[in-house]
Amino acid sequence: MNLRPAITGIAPLVDRMIADGVSVETIGMQTTLPLVLFGGASILAGAVGSWLGFARALALGLVVLSLGCFARSWGLEGAAAAARVGGPLMVGLGIAFGNVLLPGLVKSRYPDHLGVMTSLYSTAMNVGAALGFALAVPMADAFSGGWSASLGFWGLVALTPFVFWIPQVMRKPASREYVNPLGPLARLVRDARAWQVTTMMGLQSLLFYSSSAWLPVVLQTRGMSESASYGWPTVMQLSGCAASLTLPAWAGRLRSQSVWASACGVLTAASICGVLWLPLSLVGMATIGLGVGLNAGFAMVLLLIAMRSKDARTTGFLSAMAQTFGYLIAAPFPWLLGWLSEASGSWAVAFGFLLLPAAGVAIAGYLAGKPGNVR
């Protein structure tokens, strides 16, 4: 639940931050830098997980995430320029450990229940993303520190599971060895199936973070009120929980996941069209469809990372590859869509661009979902 709200909790507070003198560039950096770290740090996370053990590395990630939330909140108040950059970098580093290592932990602890466990933790991620949207403004109103306290609150939230995770940290890792992260990666990049999973991961992340960043603005251009435009993204995340909770658990029992992985991309594309061109009274339904497509697609990627690996160690490095390249692909696109809207003068053109990666998800998902493992 801690892997998304530190990111999604920014968008609802943008107007308040600008009113207090925080530049648009600085605000954009709070989302872009973590995405870059998602990619850049993922290549190391698999190796650190093999060295420390997945459970201990995840605990380290929680601590770094918590400190990053505090530093970001402090830095944006103008206290320190280094904290404005270091805070989001630490947030991205901490989340990257969770992104990469959770599939490997599930593979090692629950090899016979991959679908069910992937459903549970991917749904928890969706709930966390929804809470980031839903609680940002109420917390800013309730806390004396305003938007800064709202952002810093997620640092306290990250420390809560750390306390419950301490027994896992005390367990001796099944294996503990230093692994050069470039060695396994060099072998994986020669495997076509690994690239199919990576492509789906990258395009799915591109769609999720671009939609999270700009959907409220797009809804306002369609004629929605400000409160409704921020409310529907919360509904979008919550509506996706049902899909992420059920689809991987069911698809994990099948020999092939191609049809269902591809269907996620098709539903996402159809929902983007609905958001842009359906009558305003039906746009909310299209937003719900977008949430189902995005969240089910992401859950399917996590499932495929585990199912296309022969063991937990391979899962860790395939996860590292998929997220290294995937998030580096996705990182510039929230900014690119903003630029495209200004260059074209139309959010329909900018948001409609997402139809291309949605089609790519359908194709990559069909290929990655076929039976077989990475070599």
Residue pairs with C-beta under 8 A, 6 or more apart in sequence:
1 124
1 125
1 127
1 128
1 131
1 157
1 161
2 62
2 65
2 95
2 98
2 128
2 154
2 157
2 158
2 161
3 95
3 98
3 99
3 125
3 128
4 125
4 126
4 128
4 129
4 132
5 128
5 129
5 131
5 132
5 135
5 154
5 157
6 34
6 65
6 68
6 69
6 91
6 95
6 132
6 151
6 154
6 158
7 31
7 34
7 91
7 95
7 129
7 132
7 209
7 212
8 129
8 130
8 132
8 133
8 212
8 233
8 237
9 132
9 133
9 135
9 136
9 150
9 151
9 154
10 27
10 30
10 31
10 136
10 151
11 133
11 136
11 212
11 213
11 216
11 230
11 233
12 133
12 136
12 137
12 216
12 230
13 136
13 137
13 140
13 147
13 150
13 151
14 27
16 140
16 146
16 147
17 27
17 76
17 147
18 24
18 27
20 146
20 147
21 78
22 76
26 76
26 84
28 334
28 335
28 338
29 84
29 85
29 88
30 72
30 76
30 87
30 88
31 88
31 209
31 213
31 334
32 331
32 332
32 334
32 335
33 85
33 88
33 89
33 92
34 88
34 89
34 91
34 92
34 95
35 92
35 209
35 327
35 330
35 331
35 334
36 92
36 327
36 328
36 331
37 88
37 89
37 91
37 92
37 93
37 95
37 96
38 92
38 95
38 96
38 99
38 205
38 323
38 327
38 331
39 323
39 324
39 325
39 326
39 327
39 328
39 329
39 330
39 331
40 324
40 328
41 92
41 93
41 96
41 97
42 96
42 99
42 100
42 319
42 320
42 321
42 323
42 324
42 327
43 181
43 182
43 185
43 320
43 321
43 324
44 181
44 320
45 57
45 96
45 97
45 99
45 100
45 101
45 316
45 320
46 100
46 101
46 104
46 179
46 181
46 184
46 316
46 317
46 319
46 320
47 178
47 179
47 180
47 181
47 320
48 57
48 60
48 97
49 57
49 97
49 100
49 101
49 104
49 316
50 175
50 176
50 177
50 178
50 179
50 313
50 316
51 57
51 176
51 177
51 178
51 179
52 60
52 173
52 176
53 171
53 172
53 173
53 174
53 175
53 176
54 101
54 104
54 105
54 108
54 173
54 312
54 316
55 105
55 165
55 168
55 169
55 171
55 173
56 168
56 169
56 173
57 97
57 101
58 97
58 98
58 101
58 102
58 105
58 165
58 168
59 162
59 165
59 166
59 168
59 169
60 97
61 93
61 94
61 95
61 96
61 97
61 98
61 101
62 94
62 98
62 158
62 159
62 161
62 162
62 165
63 94
63 158
63 159
63 162
64 90
64 93
64 94
64 97
65 90
65 91
65 93
65 94
65 95
65 98
65 155
65 158
66 94
66 155
66 156
66 158
66 159
66 162
67 90
67 155
68 86
68 87
68 88
68 89
68 90
68 91
68 92
68 93
68 94
68 155
69 87
69 91
69 151
69 152
69 153
69 154
69 155
69 158
70 87
70 152
70 155
71 83
71 86
71 87
71 90
72 83
72 84
72 87
72 88
72 90
72 91
72 151
72 152
73 87
73 145
73 148
73 149
73 151
73 152
73 155
74 80
74 83
74 87
74 148
74 152
75 81
75 82
75 83
75 84
75 85
75 86
75 87
76 83
76 84
76 87
76 148
76 151
77 148
94 158
96 323
99 319
99 323
100 316
100 319
100 320
100 323
101 316
101 319
102 121
102 302
103 118
103 302
103 305
103 306
103 315
103 316
103 319
104 312
104 313
104 315
104 316
104 319
105 312
106 114
106 117
106 118
106 121
106 306
107 114
107 306
107 309
107 311
107 312
107 315
108 174
108 312
108 315
109 117
110 116
110 117
111 312
114 252
114 303
114 306
114 307
115 248
115 249
115 250
115 251
115 252
115 253
115 303
116 248
116 249
116 252
118 248
118 249
118 252
118 299
118 302
118 303
118 306
119 244
119 245
119 246
119 247
119 248
119 249
119 299
120 245
121 302
122 244
122 248
122 295
122 298
122 299
122 302
123 241
123 244
123 245
123 299
125 244
125 298
126 237
126 238
126 240
126 241
126 244
126 295
127 237
127 238
127 241
129 212
129 237
130 234
130 237
130 238
130 241
132 154
133 230
133 233
133 234
133 237
134 234
135 150
136 147
136 150
137 150
137 230
139 149
139 150
139 153
140 146
140 147
140 149
140 150
143 149
143 150
143 153
145 152
175 313
181 317
181 320
184 314
184 317
185 317
185 320
185 321
185 324
187 375
188 194
188 317
188 318
188 321
188 374
189 195
189 321
191 374
191 375
193 308
193 368
193 372
193 373
193 374
193 375
194 308
194 318
194 321
194 322
194 374
196 364
196 367
196 368
197 301
197 304
197 305
197 308
197 318
197 322
197 364
197 368
197 374
198 321
198 322
198 325
198 326
199 326
199 360
199 364
199 368
200 261
200 297
200 300
200 301
200 304
200 361
200 364
200 365
200 368
201 301
201 305
201 322
201 323
201 325
201 326
202 322
202 325
202 326
202 327
202 328
202 329
202 330
203 265
203 329
203 357
203 358
203 360
203 361
203 364
204 264
204 294
204 297
204 298
204 301
204 326
204 361
205 298
205 326
205 327
205 329
205 330
206 329
206 330
206 333
206 354
206 357
207 268
207 294
207 297
207 354
207 357
207 358
207 361
208 294
208 298
208 330
209 330
209 333
209 334
210 330
210 333
210 334
210 337
210 354
211 236
211 290
211 294
211 354
212 233
213 334
213 337
213 338
214 334
214 337
214 338
214 341
214 347
214 350
214 351
215 229
215 232
215 233
215 236
215 275
215 287
215 290
216 229
216 230
216 232
216 233
217 229
217 347
218 275
218 276
218 347
218 351
219 228
219 229
219 232
219 275
219 283
219 287
220 226
220 229
221 347
222 275
222 276
222 280
222 283
223 280
224 232
224 280
224 283
232 283
232 284
232 287
233 287
235 284
235 287
235 288
235 291
236 287
236 288
236 290
236 291
236 294
237 291
237 295
238 291
239 288
239 291
239 292
240 291
240 292
240 294
240 295
240 296
241 295
242 292
243 292
243 295
243 296
243 299
244 295
244 296
244 298
244 299
247 260
247 296
247 299
247 300
248 299
248 300
248 302
248 303
251 257
251 260
251 261
251 300
251 303
252 303
252 307
254 260
255 371
256 369
256 370
256 371
257 300
257 303
257 304
257 307
257 368
257 369
258 365
258 366
258 367
258 368
258 369
258 370
259 366
259 369
260 300
260 369
261 297
261 300
261 304
261 365
261 366
261 368
261 369
262 361
262 362
262 363
262 365
262 366
262 369
263 362
264 293
264 294
264 296
264 297
264 300
264 361
264 362
264 365
265 293
265 297
265 358
265 359
265 360
265 361
265 362
265 363
265 364
265 365
266 293
266 358
266 362
267 289
267 292
267 293
267 296
268 290
268 293
268 294
268 297
268 358
268 361
269 293
269 355
269 358
269 359
269 362
270 289
270 293
271 286
271 287
271 289
271 290
271 292
271 293
272 290
272 351
272 352
272 354
272 355
272 358
273 286
273 355
274 282
274 283
274 285
274 286
274 289
274 290
275 283
275 286
275 287
275 290
275 351
276 348
276 351
276 352
277 348
278 285
278 286
293 358
297 361
297 365
300 365
300 369
301 322
304 368
304 369
305 315
305 318
305 319
305 322
306 315
308 318
308 368
308 372
308 373
308 374
309 315
309 318
309 373
309 374
310 373
310 374
314 373
314 374
318 374
337 350
337 351
337 353
337 354
338 350
340 349
340 350
340 353
341 347
341 349
341 350
341 351
344 350
